[in-house]
Amino acid sequence: FIYNSLTAIASFTRTDPERARELLLDLAEFTRYSFRRHGEFTTLAEELRSIEAYLVIEKARFGDRLTVTVRVAPEVLPVVVPFLCLQPLVENAVQHGIEGREGSGEISILAQDADHECVVTIEDNGVGEDPERVRRRLAGDPGSDSVGLANVDERLRTAFGDDYGLVVETAPGAGTKVVVRLPKFRPG
């Protein structure tokens, strides 16, 4: 990500120096958030701010090939989430969904109030994947080439209980939809 970001920023240094400057500031904000040491949890608002900085850089890389829609109910912004729990899911949507797709791609992030829960959905119309392969990743298969999904799933379950793991819907050519349920209120 850092290499691709710097390459994208470098491409604007001569043609649009102001945009290059803004992208560098977004990269600085993203890395500052990623490397911070303020505990295991953050708010949905903070996590979304980091995701926004990440997506600004990716949109500079992909140009018109990437469309992003974000819809967030204001009442869920203070919901507690494990630090850097949603950003890897958005990064997966870009890297594994959109990057391999011909033509343009879309990513949708939706966070809504659902009774006593916050439901966050990250969906792409990318290349999709074999559901069995995703199931093995979530199960922590040591032969899997990716640990991101399993890591996020485990962190959610550890923080909030087994009812709060990831739900992934995907199929080859059909894109991927990841649903994250978070308790709006928790003891303490």
C-alpha positions in Angstrom: 0.0 0.0 0.0 2.8 2.5 0.9 4.7 1.8 -2.3 1.5 2.2 -4.4 0.5 5.3 -2.6 3.9 7.0 -3.0 3.9 6.0 -6.7 0.4 7.6 -7.2 1.5 10.7 -5.3 4.7 11.0 -7.4 2.6 10.9 -10.6 0.9 14.2 -9.5 4.0 16.1 -8.4 4.5 17.8 -11.8 1.0 17.8 -13.2 -1.0 18.7 -10.0 1.3 19.6 -7.1 -1.5 20.7 -4.9 -3.2 17.3 -5.3 0.1 15.6 -4.5 0.4 17.7 -1.4 -3.2 16.8 -0.3 -2.5 13.1 -1.0 0.7 13.2 1.1 -1.3 14.7 4.0 -3.9 11.9 3.6 -1.1 9.3 3.7 0.3 11.0 6.8 -3.1 10.9 8.5 -3.6 7.3 7.6 -0.2 6.2 8.8 -0.5 8.3 12.0 -3.7 6.6 12.8 -2.4 3.1 11.9 0.7 3.5 14.1 -1.0 5.1 17.1 -0.8 3.6 20.5 -4.1 4.5 22.2 -5.5 1.1 23.2 -7.2 -1.8 21.5 -10.5 0.1 20.7 -11.6 3.2 18.9 -14.9 4.6 17.7 -16.6 3.9 14.4 -16.2 7.6 13.6 -12.4 7.4 14.0 -12.1 4.2 12.1 -14.2 5.7 9.2 -12.0 8.8 9.2 -8.9 6.5 8.7 -10.8 4.6 6.0 -11.6 7.8 4.2 -7.9 8.8 4.1 -7.1 5.4 2.8 -9.7 5.6 0.1 -8.7 9.1 -1.1 -5.3 7.6 -1.9 -6.7 4.5 -3.6 -9.1 6.7 -5.7 -6.0 8.7 -6.8 -4.5 5.4 -7.9 -7.5 4.0 -9.7 -9.1 7.2 -10.9 -12.5 6.7 -12.5 -12.1 3.0 -12.1 -13.1 3.2 -8.4 -16.4 4.5 -7.1 -17.0 4.6 -3.4 -20.3 5.1 -1.6 -20.4 5.6 2.2 -23.7 5.9 4.2 -23.5 6.1 7.9 -26.3 6.6 10.4 -25.1 9.4 12.8 -26.3 7.5 15.9 -23.7 4.7 15.3 -20.6 7.0 15.0 -19.7 6.6 18.8 -20.0 2.8 18.7 -16.8 1.1 19.9 -14.8 -1.0 17.4 -11.5 -2.9 17.7 -8.8 -0.6 16.4 -8.1 -1.2 12.7 -10.8 -3.8 12.4 -12.8 -2.4 9.5 -9.9 -0.9 7.4 -8.5 -4.3 6.4 -12.0 -5.3 5.1 -12.1 -2.2 2.9 -8.5 -2.8 1.8 -9.5 -6.4 0.8 -12.4 -5.0 -1.2 -10.0 -2.8 -3.1 -7.1 -5.2 -3.5 -9.0 -8.5 -4.0 -12.2 -7.2 -5.4 -11.6 -4.2 -7.6 -7.9 -4.4 -8.5 -8.4 -7.7 -10.5 -11.6 -6.5 -12.2 -11.7 -5.2 -15.7 -13.3 -1.8 -16.0 -14.6 0.2 -13.1 -15.6 -1.1 -9.7 -17.7 0.0 -6.8 -17.3 -0.3 -3.1 -20.1 0.5 -0.7 -19.8 1.0 3.1 -23.0 1.1 5.0 -23.2 1.5 8.8 -26.7 1.4 10.3 -28.5 1.2 13.6 -30.2 -2.2 14.0 -32.0 -2.3 17.4 -29.1 -2.8 19.9 -26.5 -3.3 17.3 -24.5 -1.4 14.7 -24.4 -3.3 11.4 -21.5 -2.4 9.1 -21.6 -3.8 5.5 -18.6 -3.5 3.2 -19.5 -4.6 -0.3 -17.7 -4.6 -3.7 -18.8 -5.6 -7.2 -15.3 -7.1 -7.8 -14.2 -10.5 -8.9 -15.5 -12.4 -5.9 -14.0 -15.6 -4.6 -14.7 -19.3 -3.9 -16.9 -19.4 -0.7 -15.1 -22.5 0.5 -11.8 -20.8 0.3 -13.2 -17.9 2.4 -14.6 -20.4 4.9 -11.2 -22.0 5.3 -9.6 -18.6 5.8 -12.1 -17.7 8.5 -11.5 -21.0 10.2 -7.8 -20.1 10.4 -6.5 -22.7 7.9 -2.7 -22.7 8.2 -2.4 -23.4 4.4 -4.3 -20.2 3.6 -2.4 -17.4 1.8 -4.2 -14.7 3.8 -4.7 -14.1 7.5 -6.6 -10.7 7.4 -10.1 -12.0 7.5 -9.4 -14.6 10.2 -7.6 -11.9 12.2 -10.5 -9.5 12.1 -13.0 -12.3 12.8 -11.0 -13.5 15.8 -10.6 -10.0 17.2 -14.4 -9.3 16.9 -15.2 -12.6 18.6 -12.7 -12.0 21.4 -13.9 -8.5 22.1 -17.7 -9.1 21.9 -18.4 -12.8 21.9 -19.0 -15.5 19.3 -22.2 -13.8 18.1 -20.1 -11.0 16.6 -17.9 -12.6 14.0 -17.7 -11.8 10.3 -20.3 -12.9 7.8 -19.0 -13.1 4.3 -21.0 -13.6 1.1 -19.1 -14.2 -2.1 -18.9 -16.2 -5.3 -16.6 -16.0 -8.3 -17.7 -13.1 -10.5 -20.3 -11.9 -8.0 -18.3 -9.6 -5.7 -18.0 -9.8 -2.0 -20.1 -8.6 0.9 -18.8 -8.6 4.5 -21.2 -7.9 7.3 -19.9 -6.8 10.7 -22.2 -6.6 13.7 -21.1 -4.6 16.7 -22.9 -4.1 20.0 -24.1 -0.5 20.4 -23.7 -0.8 24.2 -21.6 -3.0 26.3 -21.0 -3.3 30.0 -18.2 -1.0 31.3 
